[in-house]
Amino acid sequence: MPFEHINTPSIFMRLMNHMLHAFIGKLVVIYFDDILIYNKNLNEHIDHLRNILHVLCKEQLYGNLKKCISCMEKILFLRYVVTTQCIEKDEEKVKVIQDWPTSKSVTEVRSFYKLVELVREGTIQRYWLEQDLLYAKGGRIFVLKGALQKYLMMETHDPQWAGHPGRERMVALLSQTYYWPKMEDDVELYVRTCLVCQQDKTLRQREAGLLQPLPIPERP
C-alpha cells in the first residue's frame, strides 16, 4: 500500500474494487489489502485463486507470501472465524474480555456499576448482557474505559504483522468486534503518539507552497 499518498485507504480500496470487480460477490471478498477467496470445492478454489493472482500480476500488485494461505476450511478474516459451515466470533478475542482482571480503581468500578444499572433499568436499548459479556448494537463487545481499551489498540496497531495501520484501518478492525464511545478519538490519539509511525511514515499532508516575501513597510 503506497503510504506517501493522501487518502491512501480510500484510493487503495477503489483500486482493488476496480481491478477485481468481475469477481466481487461471486468468489471474492475484499477489505483494503485483505482478499478472501471462497469456493464450493478444492478444484474451484485452485482455479479461482489462479484467476485472482493473474489479475494482480497483470496490474503489478504482489502479495506477501508469508501472509498468504490457501486451501483452508477455517480461516480468521476481519476478526471473525469463517468456516465451511458458518461465521463465528474469534474465541481468542472474547477470551481476552472474559479473563481480564477485575476492576480495582474506584473510577473503573463506578463506570461498570453505572452501566449495569442503566442496562437493568432498560434505559439503554442498544446494549444487552449475554454470557457475562455486555454487547452493543451489531453484536460487538462493549469495552469499558480503561486499560483494556489501550491493550486492544496496542494489539491492533503495534505487532509486526499489523504493520502499524492508520486511524481509518484501526477503527475498521476494532469496530468489527468491539465498541466503546469515542473510539475514533482514542484511536486517532494512539496513532498520532506512536513513535514508530512518527519516525517511519511519511506525513500525509500537502506540501506548503513557495515562501512569499513580506511587504516592505512604507514607514517605521
PyRosetta script that sets phi, psi and omega in degrees:
from pyrosetta import init, pose_from_sequence

init()
pose = pose_from_sequence("MPFEHINTPSIFMRLMNHMLHAFIGKLVVIYFDDILIYNKNLNEHIDHLRNILHVLCKEQLYGNLKKCISCMEKILFLRYVVTTQCIEKDEEKVKVIQDWPTSKSVTEVRSFYKLVELVREGTIQRYWLEQDLLYAKGGRIFVLKGALQKYLMMETHDPQWAGHPGRERMVALLSQTYYWPKMEDDVELYVRTCLVCQQDKTLRQREAGLLQPLPIPERP")
pose.set_psi(1, 128.7)
pose.set_omega(1, -176.7)
pose.set_phi(2, -79.3)
pose.set_psi(2, 103.0)
pose.set_omega(2, -174.6)
pose.set_phi(3, -76.6)
pose.set_psi(3, -13.4)
pose.set_omega(3, -176.1)
pose.set_phi(4, -76.7)
pose.set_psi(4, -10.1)
pose.set_omega(4, -178.3)
pose.set_phi(5, -88.3)
pose.set_psi(5, 157.8)
pose.set_omega(5, 173.2)
pose.set_phi(6, -83.2)
pose.set_psi(6, 142.7)
pose.set_omega(6, -178.3)
pose.set_phi(7, 57.0)
pose.set_psi(7, 43.0)
pose.set_omega(7, -177.5)
pose.set_phi(8, -56.7)
pose.set_psi(8, -46.5)
pose.set_omega(8, -178.0)
pose.set_phi(9, -56.8)
pose.set_psi(9, -47.2)
pose.set_omega(9, -178.1)
pose.set_phi(10, -67.5)
pose.set_psi(10, -37.1)
pose.set_omega(10, 178.3)
pose.set_phi(11, -64.5)
pose.set_psi(11, -43.7)
pose.set_omega(11, -178.0)
pose.set_phi(12, -67.5)
pose.set_psi(12, -40.8)
pose.set_omega(12, 178.1)
pose.set_phi(13, -61.9)
pose.set_psi(13, -41.3)
pose.set_omega(13, 178.9)
pose.set_phi(14, -63.9)
pose.set_psi(14, -38.9)
pose.set_omega(14, 178.4)
pose.set_phi(15, -63.6)
pose.set_psi(15, -47.6)
pose.set_omega(15, -178.8)
pose.set_phi(16, -63.4)
pose.set_psi(16, -42.6)
pose.set_omega(16, 179.3)
pose.set_phi(17, -64.9)
pose.set_psi(17, -35.0)
pose.set_omega(17, 179.7)
pose.set_phi(18, -69.5)
pose.set_psi(18, -43.2)
pose.set_omega(18, -176.9)
pose.set_phi(19, -69.2)
pose.set_psi(19, -39.9)
pose.set_omega(19, -172.5)
pose.set_phi(20, -110.0)
pose.set_psi(20, 23.5)
pose.set_omega(20, -176.4)
pose.set_phi(21, -61.4)
pose.set_psi(21, -29.4)
pose.set_omega(21, -178.7)
pose.set_phi(22, -69.9)
pose.set_psi(22, -19.3)
pose.set_omega(22, -176.6)
pose.set_phi(23, -105.4)
pose.set_psi(23, -18.9)
pose.set_omega(23, -175.2)
pose.set_phi(24, -64.7)
pose.set_psi(24, 132.0)
pose.set_omega(24, -179.2)
pose.set_phi(25, 84.5)
pose.set_psi(25, -8.5)
pose.set_omega(25, 179.7)
pose.set_phi(26, -110.7)
pose.set_psi(26, -43.4)
pose.set_omega(26, -178.2)
pose.set_phi(27, -149.6)
pose.set_psi(27, 4.2)
pose.set_omega(27, -176.9)
pose.set_phi(28, -145.5)
pose.set_psi(28, 146.6)
pose.set_omega(28, 172.7)
pose.set_phi(29, -124.4)
pose.set_psi(29, 132.7)
pose.set_omega(29, -175.8)
pose.set_phi(30, -121.6)
pose.set_psi(30, 135.3)
pose.set_omega(30, 171.7)
pose.set_phi(31, -140.9)
pose.set_psi(31, 106.4)
pose.set_omega(31, -173.6)
pose.set_phi(32, 54.6)
pose.set_psi(32, -117.8)
pose.set_omega(32, -179.1)
pose.set_phi(33, -100.5)
pose.set_psi(33, 14.2)
pose.set_omega(33, 175.8)
pose.set_phi(34, -97.2)
pose.set_psi(34, 124.9)
pose.set_omega(34, -179.1)
pose.set_phi(35, -121.8)
pose.set_psi(35, 120.1)
pose.set_omega(35, 178.7)
pose.set_phi(36, -111.5)
pose.set_psi(36, 119.8)
pose.set_omega(36, 178.7)
pose.set_phi(37, -105.0)
pose.set_psi(37, 124.3)
pose.set_omega(37, -178.0)
pose.set_phi(38, -120.7)
pose.set_psi(38, 143.4)
pose.set_omega(38, -176.0)
pose.set_phi(39, -148.8)
pose.set_psi(39, 170.9)
pose.set_omega(39, 179.6)
pose.set_phi(40, -86.2)
pose.set_psi(40, -28.7)
pose.set_omega(40, -178.2)
pose.set_phi(41, -150.2)
pose.set_psi(41, 173.6)
pose.set_omega(41, -174.5)
pose.set_phi(42, -66.0)
pose.set_psi(42, -40.9)
pose.set_omega(42, -179.1)
pose.set_phi(43, -62.1)
pose.set_psi(43, -43.0)
pose.set_omega(43, 176.6)
pose.set_phi(44, -62.8)
pose.set_psi(44, -40.6)
pose.set_omega(44, -178.4)
pose.set_phi(45, -60.9)
pose.set_psi(45, -45.7)
pose.set_omega(45, -179.5)
pose.set_phi(46, -64.9)
pose.set_psi(46, -41.5)
pose.set_omega(46, 179.8)
pose.set_phi(47, -65.5)
pose.set_psi(47, -44.4)
pose.set_omega(47, 179.8)
pose.set_phi(48, -69.2)
pose.set_psi(48, -36.4)
pose.set_omega(48, 177.3)
pose.set_phi(49, -61.9)
pose.set_psi(49, -41.0)
pose.set_omega(49, 178.1)
pose.set_phi(50, -63.0)
pose.set_psi(50, -40.4)
pose.set_omega(50, 179.9)
pose.set_phi(51, -65.4)
pose.set_psi(51, -42.9)
pose.set_omega(51, -179.8)
pose.set_phi(52, -65.0)
pose.set_psi(52, -44.4)
pose.set_omega(52, 180.0)
pose.set_phi(53, -64.6)
pose.set_psi(53, -34.7)
pose.set_omega(53, 178.6)
pose.set_phi(54, -63.9)
pose.set_psi(54, -42.7)
pose.set_omega(54, 179.3)
pose.set_phi(55, -65.5)
pose.set_psi(55, -44.8)
pose.set_omega(55, 179.7)
pose.set_phi(56, -61.9)
pose.set_psi(56, -42.2)
pose.set_omega(56, 179.5)
pose.set_phi(57, -64.8)
pose.set_psi(57, -40.1)
pose.set_omega(57, 179.4)
pose.set_phi(58, -62.1)
pose.set_psi(58, -35.7)
pose.set_omega(58, -179.9)
pose.set_phi(59, -89.9)
pose.set_psi(59, 7.4)
pose.set_omega(59, 178.1)
pose.set_phi(60, 61.6)
pose.set_psi(60, 41.6)
pose.set_omega(60, 173.2)
pose.set_phi(61, -116.9)
pose.set_psi(61, 134.1)
pose.set_omega(61, -173.9)
pose.set_phi(62, -132.6)
pose.set_psi(62, 145.6)
pose.set_omega(62, -179.9)
pose.set_phi(63, -95.0)
pose.set_psi(63, 160.9)
pose.set_omega(63, 175.2)
pose.set_phi(64, -83.5)
pose.set_psi(64, 114.2)
pose.set_omega(64, -174.7)
pose.set_phi(65, -57.9)
pose.set_psi(65, -33.0)
pose.set_omega(65, -178.6)
pose.set_phi(66, -67.4)
pose.set_psi(66, -23.1)
pose.set_omega(66, -178.2)
pose.set_phi(67, -100.8)
pose.set_psi(67, -0.1)
pose.set_omega(67, -177.4)
pose.set_phi(68, -96.9)
pose.set_psi(68, 133.9)
pose.set_omega(68, 174.9)
pose.set_phi(69, -134.8)
pose.set_psi(69, 152.2)
pose.set_omega(69, -178.0)
pose.set_phi(70, -146.3)
pose.set_psi(70, 166.9)
pose.set_omega(70, 177.2)
pose.set_phi(71, 57.9)
pose.set_psi(71, 44.3)
pose.set_omega(71, -179.3)
pose.set_phi(72, -108.7)
pose.set_psi(72, 145.0)
pose.set_omega(72, 175.1)
pose.set_phi(73, -97.8)
pose.set_psi(73, -6.8)
pose.set_omega(73, 179.6)
pose.set_phi(74, -149.6)
pose.set_psi(74, 127.9)
pose.set_omega(74, -174.6)
pose.set_phi(75, -148.9)
pose.set_psi(75, 149.1)
pose.set_omega(75, 176.2)
pose.set_phi(76, -92.1)
pose.set_psi(76, 121.4)
pose.set_omega(76, -177.6)
pose.set_phi(77, -139.0)
pose.set_psi(77, 119.7)
pose.set_omega(77, -179.5)
pose.set_phi(78, 53.3)
pose.set_psi(78, 46.9)
pose.set_omega(78, 177.4)
pose.set_phi(79, 68.2)
pose.set_psi(79, 10.5)
pose.set_omega(79, 175.0)
pose.set_phi(80, -119.1)
pose.set_psi(80, 151.7)
pose.set_omega(80, 176.8)
pose.set_phi(81, -95.9)
pose.set_psi(81, 115.2)
pose.set_omega(81, -178.5)
pose.set_phi(82, -101.9)
pose.set_psi(82, 123.0)
pose.set_omega(82, 179.7)
pose.set_phi(83, -121.7)
pose.set_psi(83, 179.7)
pose.set_omega(83, 177.6)
pose.set_phi(84, -72.4)
pose.set_psi(84, -12.7)
pose.set_omega(84, -176.7)
pose.set_phi(85, -105.5)
pose.set_psi(85, -39.4)
pose.set_omega(85, -173.5)
pose.set_phi(86, -163.3)
pose.set_psi(86, -177.6)
pose.set_omega(86, 174.2)
pose.set_phi(87, -114.9)
pose.set_psi(87, 126.4)
pose.set_omega(87, -175.2)
pose.set_phi(88, -124.6)
pose.set_psi(88, 162.4)
pose.set_omega(88, 172.7)
pose.set_phi(89, -74.8)
pose.set_psi(89, 149.9)
pose.set_omega(89, 177.0)
pose.set_phi(90, -73.0)
pose.set_psi(90, 112.2)
pose.set_omega(90, -176.6)
pose.set_phi(91, -62.0)
pose.set_psi(91, -29.3)
pose.set_omega(91, 178.7)
pose.set_phi(92, -64.4)
pose.set_psi(92, -38.4)
pose.set_omega(92, 179.2)
pose.set_phi(93, -69.6)
pose.set_psi(93, -39.4)
pose.set_omega(93, 177.5)
pose.set_phi(94, -66.0)
pose.set_psi(94, -37.7)
pose.set_omega(94, -178.9)
pose.set_phi(95, -63.4)
pose.set_psi(95, -33.3)
pose.set_omega(95, 178.3)
pose.set_phi(96, -59.5)
pose.set_psi(96, -41.2)
pose.set_omega(96, 179.2)
pose.set_phi(97, -69.7)
pose.set_psi(97, -44.8)
pose.set_omega(97, -176.4)
pose.set_phi(98, -65.8)
pose.set_psi(98, -35.9)
pose.set_omega(98, -176.2)
pose.set_phi(99, -92.5)
pose.set_psi(99, 1.7)
pose.set_omega(99, -178.6)
pose.set_phi(100, -65.0)
pose.set_psi(100, 137.3)
pose.set_omega(100, -177.3)
pose.set_phi(101, -57.4)
pose.set_psi(101, 150.1)
pose.set_omega(101, 179.0)
pose.set_phi(102, -61.6)
pose.set_psi(102, 140.1)
pose.set_omega(102, 178.9)
pose.set_phi(103, -59.8)
pose.set_psi(103, 135.0)
pose.set_omega(103, -177.3)
pose.set_phi(104, -114.4)
pose.set_psi(104, -31.0)
pose.set_omega(104, -178.8)
pose.set_phi(105, -77.7)
pose.set_psi(105, 155.1)
pose.set_omega(105, -179.3)
pose.set_phi(106, -63.2)
pose.set_psi(106, -38.3)
pose.set_omega(106, -178.9)
pose.set_phi(107, -63.1)
pose.set_psi(107, -45.7)
pose.set_omega(107, -178.9)
pose.set_phi(108, -65.8)
pose.set_psi(108, -39.8)
pose.set_omega(108, 179.8)
pose.set_phi(109, -66.0)
pose.set_psi(109, -43.8)
pose.set_omega(109, 179.1)
pose.set_phi(110, -63.2)
pose.set_psi(110, -40.7)
pose.set_omega(110, 179.6)
pose.set_phi(111, -61.7)
pose.set_psi(111, -45.5)
pose.set_omega(111, -179.9)
pose.set_phi(112, -66.4)
pose.set_psi(112, -43.3)
pose.set_omega(112, -177.7)
pose.set_phi(113, -63.4)
pose.set_psi(113, -42.4)
pose.set_omega(113, -179.6)
pose.set_phi(114, -63.5)
pose.set_psi(114, -40.5)
pose.set_omega(114, -179.2)
pose.set_phi(115, -66.7)
pose.set_psi(115, -41.3)
pose.set_omega(115, 178.8)
pose.set_phi(116, -63.4)
pose.set_psi(116, -40.8)
pose.set_omega(116, 179.2)
pose.set_phi(117, -63.5)
pose.set_psi(117, -39.9)
pose.set_omega(117, 178.1)
pose.set_phi(118, -63.7)
pose.set_psi(118, -39.3)
pose.set_omega(118, 178.9)
pose.set_phi(119, -66.2)
pose.set_psi(119, -42.1)
pose.set_omega(119, 180.0)
pose.set_phi(120, -62.5)
pose.set_psi(120, -38.4)
pose.set_omega(120, -178.4)
pose.set_phi(121, -76.6)
pose.set_psi(121, -12.2)
pose.set_omega(121, 178.7)
pose.set_phi(122, 78.8)
pose.set_psi(122, 14.2)
pose.set_omega(122, -179.0)
pose.set_phi(123, -77.4)
pose.set_psi(123, -16.3)
pose.set_omega(123, 177.6)
pose.set_phi(124, -116.7)
pose.set_psi(124, 105.1)
pose.set_omega(124, -177.2)
pose.set_phi(125, -84.9)
pose.set_psi(125, -12.1)
pose.set_omega(125, -176.2)
pose.set_phi(126, -84.6)
pose.set_psi(126, -5.4)
pose.set_omega(126, -176.5)
pose.set_phi(127, -123.8)
pose.set_psi(127, 149.8)
pose.set_omega(127, 176.4)
pose.set_phi(128, -153.0)
pose.set_psi(128, 154.1)
pose.set_omega(128, 179.8)
pose.set_phi(129, -94.6)
pose.set_psi(129, 135.6)
pose.set_omega(129, 179.5)
pose.set_phi(130, -151.9)
pose.set_psi(130, 119.5)
pose.set_omega(130, 179.7)
pose.set_phi(131, 53.0)
pose.set_psi(131, 47.4)
pose.set_omega(131, 177.2)
pose.set_phi(132, 64.7)
pose.set_psi(132, 15.9)
pose.set_omega(132, 176.0)
pose.set_phi(133, -121.3)
pose.set_psi(133, 144.9)
pose.set_omega(133, 177.7)
pose.set_phi(134, -95.7)
pose.set_psi(134, 122.2)
pose.set_omega(134, -177.4)
pose.set_phi(135, -107.7)
pose.set_psi(135, 146.4)
pose.set_omega(135, 176.7)
pose.set_phi(136, -107.3)
pose.set_psi(136, 175.8)
pose.set_omega(136, -179.5)
pose.set_phi(137, -55.5)
pose.set_psi(137, 133.4)
pose.set_omega(137, -177.5)
pose.set_phi(138, 94.8)
pose.set_psi(138, 4.2)
pose.set_omega(138, 179.1)
pose.set_phi(139, 76.1)
pose.set_psi(139, 20.2)
pose.set_omega(139, -179.8)
pose.set_phi(140, -91.7)
pose.set_psi(140, 148.2)
pose.set_omega(140, -179.2)
pose.set_phi(141, -77.8)
pose.set_psi(141, 128.0)
pose.set_omega(141, 178.5)
pose.set_phi(142, -79.9)
pose.set_psi(142, 127.0)
pose.set_omega(142, -178.7)
pose.set_phi(143, -109.8)
pose.set_psi(143, 122.8)
pose.set_omega(143, -179.9)
pose.set_phi(144, -70.7)
pose.set_psi(144, 154.6)
pose.set_omega(144, 179.9)
pose.set_phi(145, -64.8)
pose.set_psi(145, 132.9)
pose.set_omega(145, 179.1)
pose.set_phi(146, 148.7)
pose.set_psi(146, -154.3)
pose.set_omega(146, -173.7)
pose.set_phi(147, -64.8)
pose.set_psi(147, -29.5)
pose.set_omega(147, -177.2)
pose.set_phi(148, -66.8)
pose.set_psi(148, -37.7)
pose.set_omega(148, 177.2)
pose.set_phi(149, -60.8)
pose.set_psi(149, -44.7)
pose.set_omega(149, 179.5)
pose.set_phi(150, -64.2)
pose.set_psi(150, -38.1)
pose.set_omega(150, 179.6)
pose.set_phi(151, -64.1)
pose.set_psi(151, -42.8)
pose.set_omega(151, -179.9)
pose.set_phi(152, -65.6)
pose.set_psi(152, -39.5)
pose.set_omega(152, 177.3)
pose.set_phi(153, -65.6)
pose.set_psi(153, -38.8)
pose.set_omega(153, 178.9)
pose.set_phi(154, -64.6)
pose.set_psi(154, -42.9)
pose.set_omega(154, -179.8)
pose.set_phi(155, -68.1)
pose.set_psi(155, -26.8)
pose.set_omega(155, 179.3)
pose.set_phi(156, -84.2)
pose.set_psi(156, -26.9)
pose.set_omega(156, -171.8)
pose.set_phi(157, -106.1)
pose.set_psi(157, -42.4)
pose.set_omega(157, -165.8)
pose.set_phi(158, -84.5)
pose.set_psi(158, -32.8)
pose.set_omega(158, -176.1)
pose.set_phi(159, -57.0)
pose.set_psi(159, 154.3)
pose.set_omega(159, -178.1)
pose.set_phi(160, -61.0)
pose.set_psi(160, -37.8)
pose.set_omega(160, -178.7)
pose.set_phi(161, -69.7)
pose.set_psi(161, -23.5)
pose.set_omega(161, -177.0)
pose.set_phi(162, -74.4)
pose.set_psi(162, -31.1)
pose.set_omega(162, 177.7)
pose.set_phi(163, 75.8)
pose.set_psi(163, 19.7)
pose.set_omega(163, 178.8)
pose.set_phi(164, 51.6)
pose.set_psi(164, 65.3)
pose.set_omega(164, -178.1)
pose.set_phi(165, -66.7)
pose.set_psi(165, 160.2)
pose.set_omega(165, 178.4)
pose.set_phi(166, -80.3)
pose.set_psi(166, -173.5)
pose.set_omega(166, -174.6)
pose.set_phi(167, -60.4)
pose.set_psi(167, -48.7)
pose.set_omega(167, -174.8)
pose.set_phi(168, -62.4)
pose.set_psi(168, -45.5)
pose.set_omega(168, -178.4)
pose.set_phi(169, -69.9)
pose.set_psi(169, -37.7)
pose.set_omega(169, 178.1)
pose.set_phi(170, -63.0)
pose.set_psi(170, -44.5)
pose.set_omega(170, 178.5)
pose.set_phi(171, -62.3)
pose.set_psi(171, -41.4)
pose.set_omega(171, 179.6)
pose.set_phi(172, -62.8)
pose.set_psi(172, -42.7)
pose.set_omega(172, -179.2)
pose.set_phi(173, -68.4)
pose.set_psi(173, -46.6)
pose.set_omega(173, -178.3)
pose.set_phi(174, -65.9)
pose.set_psi(174, -42.1)
pose.set_omega(174, -175.2)
pose.set_phi(175, -71.1)
pose.set_psi(175, -9.7)
pose.set_omega(175, 174.8)
pose.set_phi(176, -66.4)
pose.set_psi(176, -32.9)
pose.set_omega(176, -174.7)
pose.set_phi(177, -120.2)
pose.set_psi(177, -32.6)
pose.set_omega(177, -172.1)
pose.set_phi(178, -119.6)
pose.set_psi(178, 162.7)
pose.set_omega(178, 175.6)
pose.set_phi(179, -147.5)
pose.set_psi(179, 139.4)
pose.set_omega(179, 165.2)
pose.set_phi(180, -156.3)
pose.set_psi(180, 152.1)
pose.set_omega(180, -178.8)
pose.set_phi(181, -59.9)
pose.set_psi(181, 143.4)
pose.set_omega(181, 178.3)
pose.set_phi(182, 59.0)
pose.set_psi(182, 33.5)
pose.set_omega(182, 178.0)
pose.set_phi(183, -58.5)
pose.set_psi(183, -41.8)
pose.set_omega(183, -177.7)
pose.set_phi(184, -59.9)
pose.set_psi(184, -41.0)
pose.set_omega(184, -179.5)
pose.set_phi(185, -66.8)
pose.set_psi(185, -41.6)
pose.set_omega(185, 179.4)
pose.set_phi(186, -64.1)
pose.set_psi(186, -42.4)
pose.set_omega(186, 179.9)
pose.set_phi(187, -65.8)
pose.set_psi(187, -42.5)
pose.set_omega(187, 179.7)
pose.set_phi(188, -60.4)
pose.set_psi(188, -42.3)
pose.set_omega(188, 178.0)
pose.set_phi(189, -65.6)
pose.set_psi(189, -39.9)
pose.set_omega(189, -179.7)
pose.set_phi(190, -64.0)
pose.set_psi(190, -44.5)
pose.set_omega(190, -179.3)
pose.set_phi(191, -67.4)
pose.set_psi(191, -40.7)
pose.set_omega(191, -177.3)
pose.set_phi(192, -66.6)
pose.set_psi(192, -28.0)
pose.set_omega(192, -178.7)
pose.set_phi(193, -98.8)
pose.set_psi(193, 6.9)
pose.set_omega(193, 178.6)
pose.set_phi(194, -74.0)
pose.set_psi(194, 121.9)
pose.set_omega(194, -176.5)
pose.set_phi(195, -65.8)
pose.set_psi(195, -39.9)
pose.set_omega(195, -179.5)
pose.set_phi(196, -62.7)
pose.set_psi(196, -43.8)
pose.set_omega(196, 179.5)
pose.set_phi(197, -64.6)
pose.set_psi(197, -38.5)
pose.set_omega(197, 179.9)
pose.set_phi(198, -65.2)
pose.set_psi(198, -33.9)
pose.set_omega(198, -176.2)
pose.set_phi(199, -85.5)
pose.set_psi(199, -36.2)
pose.set_omega(199, -168.7)
pose.set_phi(200, -103.8)
pose.set_psi(200, -25.9)
pose.set_omega(200, -172.9)
pose.set_phi(201, -97.8)
pose.set_psi(201, 143.0)
pose.set_omega(201, 178.2)
pose.set_phi(202, -73.6)
pose.set_psi(202, 139.5)
pose.set_omega(202, 177.8)
pose.set_phi(203, -63.1)
pose.set_psi(203, 132.1)
pose.set_omega(203, -179.5)
pose.set_phi(204, -91.0)
pose.set_psi(204, 57.9)
pose.set_omega(204, 179.0)
pose.set_phi(205, -130.8)
pose.set_psi(205, 149.0)
pose.set_omega(205, 177.6)
pose.set_phi(206, -70.1)
pose.set_psi(206, 142.6)
pose.set_omega(206, 179.0)
pose.set_phi(207, -68.2)
pose.set_psi(207, 145.6)
pose.set_omega(207, 179.3)
pose.set_phi(208, -70.0)
pose.set_psi(208, 155.4)
pose.set_omega(208, 179.8)
pose.set_phi(209, -74.2)
pose.set_psi(209, -175.7)
pose.set_omega(209, -179.1)
pose.set_phi(210, -68.1)
pose.set_psi(210, 147.3)
pose.set_omega(210, 177.9)
pose.set_phi(211, -68.9)
pose.set_psi(211, 137.7)
pose.set_omega(211, 179.7)
pose.set_phi(212, -110.2)
pose.set_psi(212, 139.7)
pose.set_omega(212, 179.4)
pose.set_phi(213, -67.8)
pose.set_psi(213, 147.2)
pose.set_omega(213, 177.4)
pose.set_phi(214, -75.1)
pose.set_psi(214, 147.9)
pose.set_omega(214, 178.4)
pose.set_phi(215, -63.3)
pose.set_psi(215, 143.0)
pose.set_omega(215, 179.9)
pose.set_phi(216, -77.5)
pose.set_psi(216, 124.7)
pose.set_omega(216, -178.7)
pose.set_phi(217, -66.1)
pose.set_psi(217, 141.0)
pose.set_omega(217, 179.7)
pose.set_phi(218, -83.9)
pose.set_psi(218, -20.3)
pose.set_omega(218, 178.8)
pose.set_phi(219, -152.7)
pose.set_psi(219, 160.2)
pose.set_omega(219, -179.1)
pose.set_phi(220, -67.7)
pose.dump_pdb("model.pdb")
